[in-house]
Amino acid sequence: MTMLRLTWLLLAKDVRIAARSREVLGFMLLFALLCVVVFAFGFLREGHAAQDQVPGVLWVTLLFTGTVGLLRLFAPEDEAGNLDLVARTRSGTAPLFWSKALLQLLFSGIVTLFLVPIVAVFFDTSLDGLPWIALSLALGLVGQAALGTLAAALLAQVRLREALLPLVLYPLLAPLVLGGVKVTALALTRAPYAAFSGWIELMLAFDLVVVVLSPWLFARVTE
């Protein structure tokens, strides 16, 4: 069985489980909505939402919401007690890693499609420069999915993983989040590409390093 086929089978299995329970995605969407509502009222100025806070609100909400999904990423295997067994295939640990990373990316992508218009409505912003914002969000979600999957696997069987995961993951994702906030802020002001091209390149380089190293480190963690 090839690595791609096994990855697809594992991903399809996880999607079916998530579709039946609707637990993880539903909670992520609800959590994202609550975060936006809290931020919108928290940054209210003279009856108007602070539009200059949109980049921070968008990226912080995505970071927090992604963590909710990561905490349940390996739950089916952990609860069944067969995480080590699933990881030991002819193709190695790569199919398990990529199936989980793609699942996290799928969930985060759905949340993002839900979140962006909600933020635009609550903060009364027109989202100028949307193509560049979308690019930065895509780069951010890829990096979070790959690095988050690694961190979730590392802490899958740790009792205090709910508290430890943010402490481990957030500092590592800092360059990606900072770059995303900068690109979003500059794109909203219709700044030229040259103004934020360096941040795009930083995010792209970060993703390349993470995508290459995370599967290798995942294999070491699950040995």
C-alpha positions in Angstrom: 0.0 0.0 0.0 1.5 3.3 -1.1 2.0 6.2 1.3 -0.4 8.4 -0.5 -3.2 5.8 -0.4 -2.7 5.0 3.3 -2.7 8.8 4.0 -5.9 9.1 2.2 -7.5 6.2 4.0 -6.5 7.5 7.4 -7.7 11.0 6.5 -11.1 9.6 5.2 -11.5 7.7 8.4 -10.9 10.7 10.6 -13.3 12.8 8.4 -16.0 10.2 8.8 -15.5 10.2 12.6 -15.6 14.0 12.7 -18.7 14.1 10.5 -20.6 11.7 12.8 -19.8 13.4 16.0 -19.6 17.0 14.8 -17.9 17.7 18.1 -14.6 19.2 17.2 -15.5 21.4 14.2 -18.7 22.6 15.9 -16.8 23.6 19.0 -14.1 25.3 16.9 -16.7 27.4 15.0 -18.5 28.3 18.3 -15.3 29.2 20.0 -14.2 31.4 17.0 -17.6 33.2 17.1 -17.3 33.8 20.8 -13.8 35.2 20.5 -14.8 37.7 17.8 -17.8 38.8 19.9 -15.7 39.3 23.0 -13.0 41.2 21.0 -15.5 43.3 19.2 -17.1 44.5 22.5 -13.7 44.8 24.2 -12.4 47.1 21.5 -15.5 49.2 21.2 -14.8 52.9 21.0 -17.6 55.4 21.2 -20.0 52.9 19.9 -17.8 51.8 17.0 -15.5 48.8 16.7 -11.8 49.5 16.3 -10.9 48.6 12.8 -7.2 48.8 13.4 -7.5 45.8 15.7 -8.8 43.5 12.9 -5.4 41.9 12.1 -4.7 41.0 15.7 -8.2 39.7 16.3 -8.2 37.6 13.2 -4.9 35.9 13.8 -5.3 35.5 17.6 -8.7 33.9 17.1 -7.3 31.5 14.5 -4.4 30.6 16.8 -6.7 29.9 19.8 -9.3 28.1 17.6 -6.6 25.9 16.0 -5.4 24.9 19.4 -8.9 23.5 20.2 -8.7 21.2 17.2 -5.2 20.1 18.0 -6.1 19.0 21.5 -8.5 16.4 19.9 -6.4 15.6 16.9 -5.1 12.2 18.2 -8.0 11.5 20.5 -9.4 8.5 18.5 -6.1 6.7 18.5 -5.3 7.7 22.1 -8.6 6.6 23.5 -8.4 3.3 21.6 -4.9 2.8 22.8 -3.5 2.1 19.3 -1.5 5.2 18.5 1.7 3.2 18.3 0.1 0.5 16.2 -1.3 3.0 13.7 2.0 4.7 13.4 3.8 1.5 12.5 3.1 0.9 8.9 5.1 -0.2 5.9 5.3 3.4 4.9 6.5 4.5 8.3 4.9 7.3 10.3 4.5 9.7 7.4 0.9 8.6 6.5 -0.3 9.2 10.1 1.4 12.5 10.3 0.1 13.9 7.0 -3.4 12.6 7.5 -3.6 14.4 10.9 -2.0 17.6 9.5 -4.4 17.6 6.5 -7.3 17.0 8.9 -6.2 20.0 11.0 -5.8 22.1 7.9 -9.3 21.1 6.7 -10.8 22.1 10.0 -8.8 25.4 10.2 -9.7 26.2 6.6 -13.5 25.8 7.3 -13.1 28.0 10.4 -11.2 30.6 8.4 -14.0 30.8 5.7 -16.5 31.3 8.6 -14.3 33.7 10.6 -13.2 36.2 7.9 -16.7 37.5 7.0 -17.7 37.5 10.7 -14.8 39.7 11.6 -15.6 42.0 8.7 -19.2 42.4 9.9 -18.4 42.9 13.6 -15.5 45.3 12.9 -17.2 47.1 10.0 -14.2 46.7 7.7 -14.1 46.2 3.9 -11.1 43.8 3.9 -9.2 45.6 1.2 -6.2 43.6 -0.1 -8.1 40.4 0.3 -5.9 38.3 -2.0 -2.8 39.1 0.0 -4.7 38.5 3.3 -5.9 35.1 1.9 -2.3 34.2 1.0 -1.0 35.1 4.4 -3.9 33.1 6.0 -3.1 30.1 3.8 0.6 30.2 4.8 -0.4 30.6 8.4 -2.7 27.6 8.4 -0.2 25.3 6.7 2.5 26.2 9.2 0.1 25.8 12.2 -1.2 22.5 10.9 2.3 21.0 10.4 3.9 22.3 13.6 0.7 21.8 15.6 0.4 18.2 14.5 4.0 17.6 15.8 3.3 19.3 19.1 0.0 17.5 19.5 1.7 14.1 18.9 4.5 15.0 21.4 1.9 15.7 24.1 -0.8 13.2 23.1 -0.3 11.0 26.2 0.7 13.8 28.6 -1.9 14.4 31.4 -1.6 18.2 31.3 -1.6 18.6 27.5 -4.4 21.2 27.5 -2.1 23.5 29.5 1.2 22.5 27.9 0.2 22.6 24.2 -0.2 26.4 24.1 3.0 26.9 26.1 5.0 24.7 23.6 3.3 25.8 20.4 2.7 29.5 20.6 6.3 30.6 21.0 7.2 28.4 18.0 4.5 29.9 15.9 5.4 33.5 16.8 7.2 34.3 13.6 4.3 33.0 11.5 1.7 34.9 13.5 3.7 38.1 13.6 4.2 37.9 9.8 0.5 37.2 9.3 -0.5 40.2 11.4 1.9 42.5 9.6 0.7 41.4 6.1 -2.9 41.7 7.1 -2.4 45.1 8.6 -0.5 46.5 5.5 -2.9 44.9 3.0 -5.9 46.5 4.8 -4.3 49.9 4.2 -3.8 49.1 0.5 0.0 49.2 0.9 2.0 48.0 -2.1 3.3 44.5 -2.2 6.9 45.7 -1.7 5.8 46.9 1.8 5.1 43.4 3.1 6.9 41.2 0.6 9.6 40.5 3.2 6.9 39.2 5.6 5.4 36.9 2.9 8.9 35.5 2.3 9.4 35.0 6.0 6.2 33.0 6.3 7.0 31.0 3.2 10.5 30.1 4.5 9.0 29.2 7.9 6.5 26.9 6.3 9.2 25.2 4.1 11.3 24.5 7.2 8.3 23.2 9.2 6.9 21.0 6.5 10.3 19.4 5.9 11.3 18.9 9.6 8.0 18.1 11.2 7.4 14.7 9.6 11.0 13.7 10.5 10.7 14.8 14.1 7.2 13.1 14.3 8.8 9.8 13.3 11.3 10.2 16.2 8.5 11.1 18.7 6.4 8.1 17.8 9.2 5.5 17.7 
